[in-house]
């Protein structure tokens, strides 16, 4: 009997044993400045860990409530990077 679409993927996920990463399930210690939106204070934020072109590790934070976006260095003190630092230009 043929499996229904999606059953094979669910079976593989169950066998994996380790949960997949998710922007809704952050792992590791929190990065200063990423707990709440700097503009409106919202705490239900999208957080994505990434590397910039220059190799710096940052957390991109986006607020769904007010659309504020910031990048915080992993080794920073809670102050977001300037847009020009992130894009590598003087924008």
C-alpha positions as CSV (number, residue, x, y, z in Angstrom):
1,X,0.0,0.0,0.0
2,X,1.4,3.4,-0.9
3,X,2.1,5.9,1.8
4,X,0.3,9.1,2.0
5,X,2.2,12.3,1.2
6,X,4.0,13.5,4.2
7,X,4.0,10.2,6.1
8,X,7.5,9.3,5.0
9,X,8.8,12.7,6.1
10,X,7.1,12.5,9.5
11,X,8.6,9.0,10.0
12,X,12.1,10.2,9.2
13,X,11.7,13.2,11.6
14,X,10.6,10.8,14.4
15,X,13.6,8.6,13.8
16,X,16.0,11.6,13.8
17,X,15.6,12.0,17.6
18,X,17.0,15.6,17.6
19,X,14.6,18.5,17.0
20,X,15.3,20.6,14.0
21,X,16.3,24.2,14.5
22,X,13.6,26.9,14.4
23,X,13.3,30.6,14.5
24,X,10.6,30.0,17.1
25,X,12.8,27.7,19.2
26,X,16.0,29.6,19.9
27,X,18.9,27.6,21.2
28,X,21.9,28.7,23.2
29,X,22.2,31.7,25.5
30,X,20.4,34.9,24.7
31,X,22.3,37.7,23.0
32,X,22.1,41.1,24.9
33,X,19.5,43.4,23.2
34,X,17.5,40.6,21.6
35,X,14.9,40.0,24.4
36,X,12.5,42.8,23.4
37,X,12.0,45.2,20.6
38,X,13.9,48.4,21.0
39,X,11.1,50.4,19.5
40,X,7.8,49.0,21.0
41,X,8.9,46.5,23.7
42,X,7.3,43.4,22.0
43,X,8.9,40.2,23.1
44,X,7.5,37.8,20.5
45,X,10.2,38.5,18.0
46,X,11.8,36.6,15.0
47,X,15.5,35.9,15.8
48,X,17.8,34.5,13.2
49,X,21.5,33.8,13.9
50,X,23.7,34.5,10.8
51,X,27.1,35.5,9.7
52,X,27.8,38.8,7.9
53,X,29.9,39.1,4.8
54,X,32.9,40.0,7.0
55,X,32.5,36.9,9.1
56,X,31.0,38.5,12.2
57,X,28.4,36.4,13.9
58,X,25.1,38.3,14.6
59,X,21.5,37.8,15.5
60,X,19.0,39.4,13.2
61,X,15.9,40.5,15.1
62,X,12.6,41.5,13.5
63,X,9.5,42.7,15.3
64,X,6.2,41.7,13.7
65,X,4.3,44.4,15.7
66,X,6.2,47.5,14.5
67,X,8.5,46.1,11.8
68,X,11.7,47.3,13.5
69,X,14.8,45.3,12.4
70,X,18.2,45.2,14.0
71,X,21.4,43.1,14.0
72,X,23.2,42.4,17.2
73,X,26.7,41.0,17.4
74,X,26.9,37.7,19.4
75,X,29.7,39.1,21.5
76,X,28.1,42.6,21.8
77,X,26.7,44.6,24.7
78,X,23.1,44.9,23.5
79,X,23.7,47.8,21.1
80,X,22.6,47.0,17.5
81,X,24.9,47.5,14.6
82,X,24.5,50.4,12.2
83,X,22.9,49.5,8.9
84,X,26.1,50.5,7.1
85,X,28.1,48.1,9.2
86,X,25.7,45.3,8.3
87,X,25.6,46.0,4.6
88,X,29.3,46.9,4.3
89,X,28.6,50.3,2.8
90,X,27.6,53.8,3.8
91,X,23.8,53.2,3.4
